[in-house]
Amino acid sequence: MDLSFLFVHKLIISFAGGILAILYALFLSYRVLSHEKGDKKMNNIADAIAEGAKAYMKRQYTVIAAIGALIFVILYLALGPITAIGFAVGAVFSAVAGIIGMTIAVRSNIRTAQAAKKGLSQAFDLAFKGGAVTGLLVAGLALTSITGFYWFLERFASGNLQPLIALGFGGSLISVFARLGGGIFTKSADVGTDMVGKIEKGIPEDDPRNPGVIADLVGDNVGDDAGMAADLFETYVITAVAAMILGHLTFPFNQSVLFFPMLIGAISIVASIVGTWFVKIIGNGVMRALYQGLIVSIVVAIIGFYFLTGSIFPQGLDKISSFNLFLTSIIGLVVTIGLVGITEYFTSKSFGPVKTIANASTTGHGTNVIAGLAVSMKSTMAPILLIAAAILVSYNLAGLYGIAIAAMSMLSLAGIVVAIDAFGPITDNAGGIAEMAGLDKKVRDITDPLDAVGNTTKAVTKAYAIGSAGLAALVLFASYTEEIKSGVFSLADPHVLVGLFIGGALPYFFAALAMEAVGKASVAIVDEVRRQFKEIKGLMSGKAKPEYGKAVDIVTKAAIREMILPTVITVLAPIVVGFLLGPKALGGLLMGSIITGLFLGISMTTGGAAWDNTKKYIEEGKYGGKGSFAHQSAVTGDTVGDPYKDTAGPAINPMIKVLNIVALLIAGFLV
């Protein structure tokens, strides 16, 4: 099969792939929005969620715009207008991915609740389509921005690639804010609401009498959907940019290395779209339905990668054979499958780790927490070994560029992977709307199992994001070493050691600030919910309505206030270390942050999901079911795990990439 036209029209093909994803996402959004919305009571609840989400996003992006404008000016003065434009393009596209993803998710909630009246298959199909809108928009906007901006650089900047780094920086900055701010919002609302509602008042989750319940439901969409969209957008962009830059630095006279990552992305968009067609429930196998789509996407991608590699590199690349390059692309897909399987084992109700935590819950709150922490720590070993093996095999096949291609092939499937993730918060909120609207119990009997699967898939996607971030950061680090013309970082050099220590501490300090932020905001929500239960007469009996808006306002202000300091530290740390201690110390910082960031991110996201599913496992009737002593202990574990899995853990992913991108941007000033 002759695909030589791919080389001649490489940018057109890549750009067309991105546009295809966007158009198909718009088609799916039309399909979702054409479904019924339910009765007036359901719509009032859905409107309150939408209003709260809109208010939060407006405030958040007002602050982000101000900070972004300041950084734009600094980049303009230090690195020139084109680099500043690249930063702006990355930031705007990342914001658009998050905002549109959240908007569709908010509108999918009520439609999924309505569809659940008809059955499991109907609710699942609608929720997945809503998630697929987000997934395909992420991949489409990312590929479109990279391809379009690269064309701009070739035409107006003589092929200078530095502004591409700024493109990634813009996306990463938005991602940190979205992940951190959204995570603080959703988990402080969740923790504060549950602490009073479930533990003190003994009322069910999503009970309409709870003043914090709307804030909790808003948080699911602004934290999980918008945050994940911005996160995977920037990870996709950074991975592609890092692969392009490393390829250019390693093989400066072969232009094909610049286009290969983009074409991998275009092929995987087609593969992801095809995969969505195969996500169908057969029996009650929800997870099986999701995996069907993922497996089909991987098979289609492998076929496409084979023909693409042979066409772009018919004679190989320098001393690297075409087949070896193809194999490196397969490694990225293998890592994806491996991370999915490992994470499901540690977080699903069907396997030993969750059952171990559930058993520990029978003896108390403390033993639940101890067992959960043990599971979270154990969950790091297998993913790290998998990533380490991928690095070694890719390097032996095709050097550093092979690692870059493995990372890109892994991220290229973001469309289908984010779709698998994003359906979870939609089903969670569908259940919340059903509970608040007083719908028949059979609706919750459909949305609750979907939500439990969603907890596992969210953990899977976060592990995927963090694992790919580790590979992307490693490629960025390799690009940094090429830029400063030093591939040797000796442990005998005290500057390298100091950098390693500082870099290793940064993810812990960052995560601690995120956890503290959730704690502070949760206290404020607890106080507000308690106040309303005390002062509003008839609230517990259901004769009076809570003041939902006050809780939303509290967490909105707290999230926006608390997200700034950790982000500023992340941006300033490499600048301070680089200029005070030199490029070798900065290199040490980057490596230290990658290593501890990977371990901490995987541990937190996986452990938190295991705690959450432990609670749901017991609620199914195990160990006494709802209201039992084991259930009370599991609620405590779930409360501890919430900021782990949805705030601190996921935010480490963009954090380590921001460190690396800033280092790459300032590398020219350090040598």
N, C-alpha and C positions, 0 to 999 in steps of 0.2 A: 504493500500500500504506500503510495507516494504522498507524503505530507510535506513536501518541500515548500509548499505555499505558506506553511506556518511560519517559516523563517522570514520570507519576504514580507508577509503581512502580520508580523508578530504582534505589533501594538494594536492593530485593528482586531485581531482575534481575541487578545486579552481584554480589550475594552468591551468587545461584544459579549464576552463571558460575564463581565460585571453587570452590564445593562440587562442581560437575560435574567440574571438573578433578581434584579430590582423589579423588572416587569412581572416575573412570575410571583414575586412577593406581593405586588399590588393586586394581581389576579386572585391570590389566595385571600388577601384582606377583603376583597369584594365578596368572595364566597362566604367568609366568616360573618361579615356585617349584614348579609342578606338573611341570616337566620333570625328566628323569633327572639324577643327580649324578655318575655315573661309578663307578669301582672304588674300593677301599679306599685305595690309594696316592694317587689324586687327591684323595680326601676328606681325607686327613691333611694334604696340602699346603694345601688350601683352608681347613681348620680353623686351620692356623698363620697364614695371612693374616688370617682373621677375628679371631683372638685378638690379633694384633699391632695391627690397626686399632682394635679395641675398647679396648685398653690405651692407645693414643695418644689417642684421642678422649676417654677418661675423664680423663686427665691434663690435656689441653688445656682442656676445658670446666670443670675445677675451677679452673684459673687464671683463665679468662675470667669465671667466676661471681664470683670474688672482686673482680676489677677492675670488673665490671659493677655489683656491689652498692655499691661506693664511688661510682661515677658516679651511680647511682640516688639515693643519699643527697644528693649535691651538687645534683642537679637538683631534688630534693624541697625542699631548703632555699632554693635560688635562684629556682626558677620554679614551684614548687607541686606538689602531689601528682598532678594529672592529667597534667602534662608528664612527670613521672617514670614514671607508669604507661605512657604512650605509648612511652617508651624501653624499658621492660621488655617490652612486647608485641612491638615490633620485634625485640629481641634474641632472645626466645624463639622466635618464628616463624622467624627466620633460622637459628637453631641447629637447629630441627626439620627444616627443609628440607635442611640439610647432612647431618645425622645419618641421616635416613631414606634420602636419596639414596645415601650411602656404604654403608649396610647392604644395600640392594637390589643395588648394584653388586657388593659382595663375594660375595653369593649367586649373582649371575649369571655370575661368572667360570667356575666349574667346570661349570655347565650349558652354557655356550657351548663350552667345550673338548669336552664330551661330544657336543654337537650337531655339532661340526666333523667328527666321525667319519663323519657322514652326508652332509656336503657343504657347499659355500659358502653356499647359500641358507638352509639351516637354521641355521647358525651366525650369519649376519648377522641373520636375523629375530629370533632370541632376544636377541642383543646389543642390537639396536635397541630392542626392547621394554623391556629393562632400562634403557636410557638414557631412554626415553620416560617411565618412571615418575618419574625425577628431574625431567625437564623440566616435566611437567604438575604435579607437586607444587610446584615453584618458582612457576609462574604461579598455581596455585590458592591456595596459602598466602599469596602476596603480595596478590592481589586480595581474598581473604577478610579479611586483617588490615586492609587499608585501609578496606574497606567497613564492616566491623564496628566499627572504632574511630571512623570518622566518624559513624556512627549514635550511638555512645556520646557523642561530643562535642556533637552536636545536641541530645541529650536531657538531658545533665548539665552541659554547659559553655557553654551559650548559643551554640553554633556557633563558639567560639574555635578557630582553626586552628593555633595555635602548637604544641600537643601533637603534631600530625601531623608536624612537623619532627623532634620527638624520636623518633617512631616510625621515621622514616628513619635517625636517628642510631643507634638501637639495632641496626638491620639492618646499617648500614655498619660499625659497630665489630666485630660478629661477622665480617663479611666480610673486614675487614683481617686479623684474627687467623687466620681459616680459610685465606685465600689465602697469607698470609705464613708461618704455622706449617706448613701443609700443604706449601707449596712448598719450604721449607727441608728438611722431612722427606724428601720424595720425591726432590729433586735431590741432596742430600748422600748419600743411600743409593745413588742411581743412579750418581753420579759416582765415589764411593768404591769401589763394587762393580766398576764397569767398569775403573777404573784398574788394579786388581790382576788381576781375572779376565781381561779381554780383552787388556790390553797386556802385563802381566808374566807371566801364566801361560798365555796363549794358549788359554783355554777359551771355549766359546760363551757368549753371553748367556743368562741364566736357567739356567746349569748348576747342578745340585743340589749340586755340590762346593763352590760359592762360599758362604762364610759370610754374605755380605751379600744374598743373592738374595731371601730372604723380606722383608727390610726394603725392598728395591727394589719388590717386588710390592705390599706394604702401601702404599707411598708413592703408587703410581698411583691407588689408591682414595681415600686421605685427602687427597691433594693435588689431583688432577684432578676427581674426582666431588664430594666434599664441598666443596672450595674453590670450584669453579664454581657449585655449587648456591647456596651462601651469597652468592657474588658477584652472580649474576644476580638473586637474590631482592632484595638491597638496591638494585641498579640499577633494577629494576622499581618498587620502592616509592618510591625517591627521585624517579624520573621522574614518576610519577603525582602524588606529593605536591607536587613543584615546579610541575607544570602546574596543579594545583588552587589553590595559593597565589597563583601569578602571575595566574591568571584572576580570583581574588577581589580581588586588589589593583588589577588593571586595570579590571575591570568589577564593582564592588562591589554593584551593584543587580540583577545577573542571576545567579541561583542555578544556572542551567543549566551555567555554566562549571565548576562544581565536580563535576558528575556526568558530564560528557562524557568525561573521561579514564577513569573507572571503567567506563563502558559500552563504550568502545573495547576495554578489557581483556577484558570478558566476551565480546564478539563474536570476538576473536582466540583465545580459549580454544576456542570451538566450531570455529573455522577450523583450529587446531592439531590438534585431535582428528581432524577429517576428514582433514587432511594425513597423519597417521600411517597411515591406511588405504591410502594410495597408495605407501608405501615398500616396494616389492617389486623384487627383482632380476630383470632381464630380461637373460639372457645372463650376462656377467661384469661388468656395469656397476654397481659398488657406489656410486660417486659419483653416477651418474645416478639410481639408486634413491633416494638421499637428497634430491637436488634435486627429484625428482618430488613428494615430500611437501611440500617447502618451497614450490614453485610453486603447488601446489593450495591450500595454506594462504593464500598471498598473494591468490590469486584470490577465494577465499571471503571473506577479510577485506575486500577492496575492495568487493565487493557489499554486505556488511554495513555498512561505513562509509558508503556512499552513502545507504542508507535511514535509518541512524541520524542522520546530519547533517541530512537534510531534516526529520526528525521533531523533533529537539531544537531546531534553529534554523530553523524554517520561514520566518521573516522576516529571517534573518541575525543577526549579532551587532553591535549598534551600526552602524557603517558598513561592516562586513565581510559580504560575501554568504555565504549558506549554501554555495554551490558553491566559493568560495575556501577555506572551512574544510575542505571535503571534499578539495580538492586538497592541502592541507597534510598531511592524513593519508596521502595517497598518496606524498608526498615521503619520509616515514619508511620506507615499504616499498621505495622505489627505492634509498634509501641502503643498506638491508639487502642487496638484490640486488647493488649495486655493490661493497660491501665483501666479499661472498662471492666474487665474480668476481676482484677484485683480489688478495685474499689467496691464493686458489687458484693464481693465476698465479705468485706469488712463492714458493710453498711446495710445489707439486705436482711430482712426478718427471717429469711430462709436458712441462714448459715450460723455457724457457731459463735462468732464474736458478739453479735447482738443478743443471742440467747444467753451467753455468759453474763453479759451486763444485766439482763433481765433476772437471771437467777440471783445475782449479787444484790439486786434491789429488794429481795425478800428479807434481807437482814439489816437494811437501813439505808439512809441517805449517803452516809460516808462510804459504805462499801460500793454503792452504785457509782459514785464519783471515782473511787480508786480503780474499779474495773474499767470504767470508760477511759480514764487516762492511760491505763495499760494498753487497751485496744488502740488508742490513738497513736501511741508510741510504736507499737508493733507494726502498725499499718505502713510505716515508712520504709521498712527494709525491702520488701518486694519491688515497689516502684523504683526505688533508687538502683537496685540491681539491674532492673530492666533498662532504665535510662543509661546506666553505665555500660551495659552490654551493647546498646544501640550506638553509643559514642565510639566504643572501640571498634566495632564491626564497620561502621560508616567510615571511620578514619582510615582503617586498613584498606578499604575498598577505593576510597577517592579523596583521602586527606581531609583537610578542614572544609573544603567545599562539599564533600560528601556529607558531613555532619549538617551543614547548612541545608542541603537538599532534603535530608531526612526530616529536619525540623519543618521545612516548608510543606512537604507532602503531608505531614501530620496536621499542620494548621489549615491546609487547603480544604479539609473536610469540615471546617467550622460551620458551614451551612446546615448540615444534617445534625451535627453534634449539638449546636445551640438549639435547634428545633426540639431535640430530645430533652434538653434541659428546660426550655421555656414553657413547656406544657404543664410542668409541675405547679408553679405559682398560680397558673390559671385555674387548675382544678382545685387547688387549696382555697382560693377566693370564691370559686363557685360553691364549694361546701359552706363557706362562711355566709354567703348570701342566702343559701338554702336554710341555714340555721336561723339567721336573723329574720327571714321572711316567714318562718314557721312552716316550711314545706314538709311534705310527707317524709317520714324517716327513710323510705326507700331511696330518696334522692341522696341523703348522706351515706347510705349503704353503697352507693355507686361512687360518689366523689371521694370518700375517705380512702378506699383502696387505691384509687388513682393518685391521691395525694401521697400515700405511703410509697408508691412506686416513684413519684416525683421527688421525694426526699433522696432516694437512691440515685436517680438520674442526675439530680443537682450535684450530688457529691461526685458522681462520675465525671461530670463536665468540669467541675472545679479541679479535680485531679488532672484531667486532660489539659486544662488551662495552665496549671502550675507546672506540670511536666513539660509542656511545650515551651513555657516561659524559661525553664531551666536550659533547654536546648538553644532557644533564641538568645538568651543572655550569654551563653557560652560562645555563640557565633559573634555576638557583639563584642565580647571580650577579645576574641581572636582578631576582630577588625581593629580594636583599640591597640593591641600589641603591634599590628602592622603599621598603624598610623604613627606610633611613637618609635618605630624602628627597633623594637626590643621584644624578642620572644622569650627572654630569659628572666624569670622572677625567682631569684635564689632565696631560700629560707635563711641563708647566712647573712643576708642583707637586713639590717634592723628596720629599715624603712618598709620593706615588704612585710615583715612580721607585724609591725605596728598597724599597717593597712589591713592585714588579715584580721587582727583583733577588732579593729573599729568596724570593718565590714561585717564581721560575724555578729557583732552586737547590735547592728542597726535593725535587722528584722525583728529582734526581740523587743527593742525599745519602741519600734513602730507599732508592733502588735500590742504592747502594753498600753500605749496611748489610746489605741482603738478600743481595747477592753475597758479602760477607765472611762472613756467617753460613753460607752454603752451603760456602764454602771451609774454614772452621774445622771444621765438622762432617764434611766429606769427609775431612780429614786424620785425624780420629779413626777414621773407618770404615776408611780405608786401613791405619792402624796395626793395627786389630783384625783385619781380614781377613788381613793379612800374618802376624800373630801366630798365628792359627789354622792357616794353611798350614804354618807353621814348627813349631809345637808338637804339633799333632794328627797322630800317625803314621797313615799310610794314607789321608789325606784326598784327596790327588791321585789315588790309585789307585782311589778309590771304596769302600775297605774300611771307612772310618770316616765318621761323620756330623759335619757342622759344628755349632757351637753358634749356631744362628740367632738365638735370643732375645737374645744379648748385643749384636748389631748393631742390632736393633730398639730395645733400651733406650738405646743411645748416641744414635741419631738422635732418639728421642723427647725425651730430656732436652735435647739441643741445640736442637731446634726450638722447644720451649716457652720455653727461656731466651732465645733470640735474637729471638723475635717481639715481645717486650715493648717494648724501647727504640724501634724505629721507629714503633710504634703510639702510644706516649706522646708522642713528638715531633710526630706528626701532629695529635693532639688539642690539645697545648699551644701550637703555633706560632701559630694565629690568635688565641688568647686573649692571648698575650704581645704580639704585634704590635698587636692592636686596642686594648688598654688602654695600651700604652706610646707608640705612634705615632699612634693615632687611626683613625677609620673609613676615611679616604681611603687610608692606607697598607695597611690590611687589604684594601680593594678591589683595590689593586695586587697584593697577594700572591695573591689569588684568581685574577686574570687571568694572572699569571705562571705559577702552578702548572698552570692549565688548558692553556696553550700548550705548555710544555715537557713536561708530563705526557703529552699526546696524542702528541707526536713520539716521546718515549722509549718509551712503552708499545707503540706500533705497531712501532717499530724492533726492540725486543727480542723481542716475541712472534713476529713474522714471520721475523726473521733466525734465531732459534733453531729454528723449525720447518723452515726451509730447510736448515740444517745437519743436522738429524736425518734428513730425507728424502734428503739427499745420501749419507749413510752407507748407507741402505737401497737407494738406487739402485745404488751400487757393489756391494753384497752380492748383487744380482741377476745379477752376472757382468760388469758393466761395469768397464773399466780394471783387469782382473785379478781382480775379485771378492774374496771374503773372504780375509784373510791377506796381500793384496798391499800394496805400499807406499802406493798410493792409499787403500786401506781403512784403514790405520793413520793416515794423515793425516785421513781423514774421522772416525775415532773421536775424534781430538783436537778437531776442529771441533764434533762432537756434544757432547763434554764441556763445551766452552766455552759452547755454545748452551743446554745444559740449564737452568742457573739464569736465563738470559735469558728463555726462553719459559715456564717453569713456576714461577718464584719472583718475581723482581724485576718483570718486565714486567706480568704480570697483577695484581700487588698495587698497582700505581700507579693502577689503575682505582678501587677503593674509596678509596684514599688522597686523591685530589683531591676526591672527594665529601665525605669527612669534613671536610676543610678548609672547604668551602663550607657544610656543615650547621652546624658549630660557629660559623662566622661569622654565620649567619642566627639561631642561637639567642641569641647575645650582642649582636645588632645593637641591641636596645632599650636596652641599657646604655651604648652608645657615643654616643648622640645626646641 
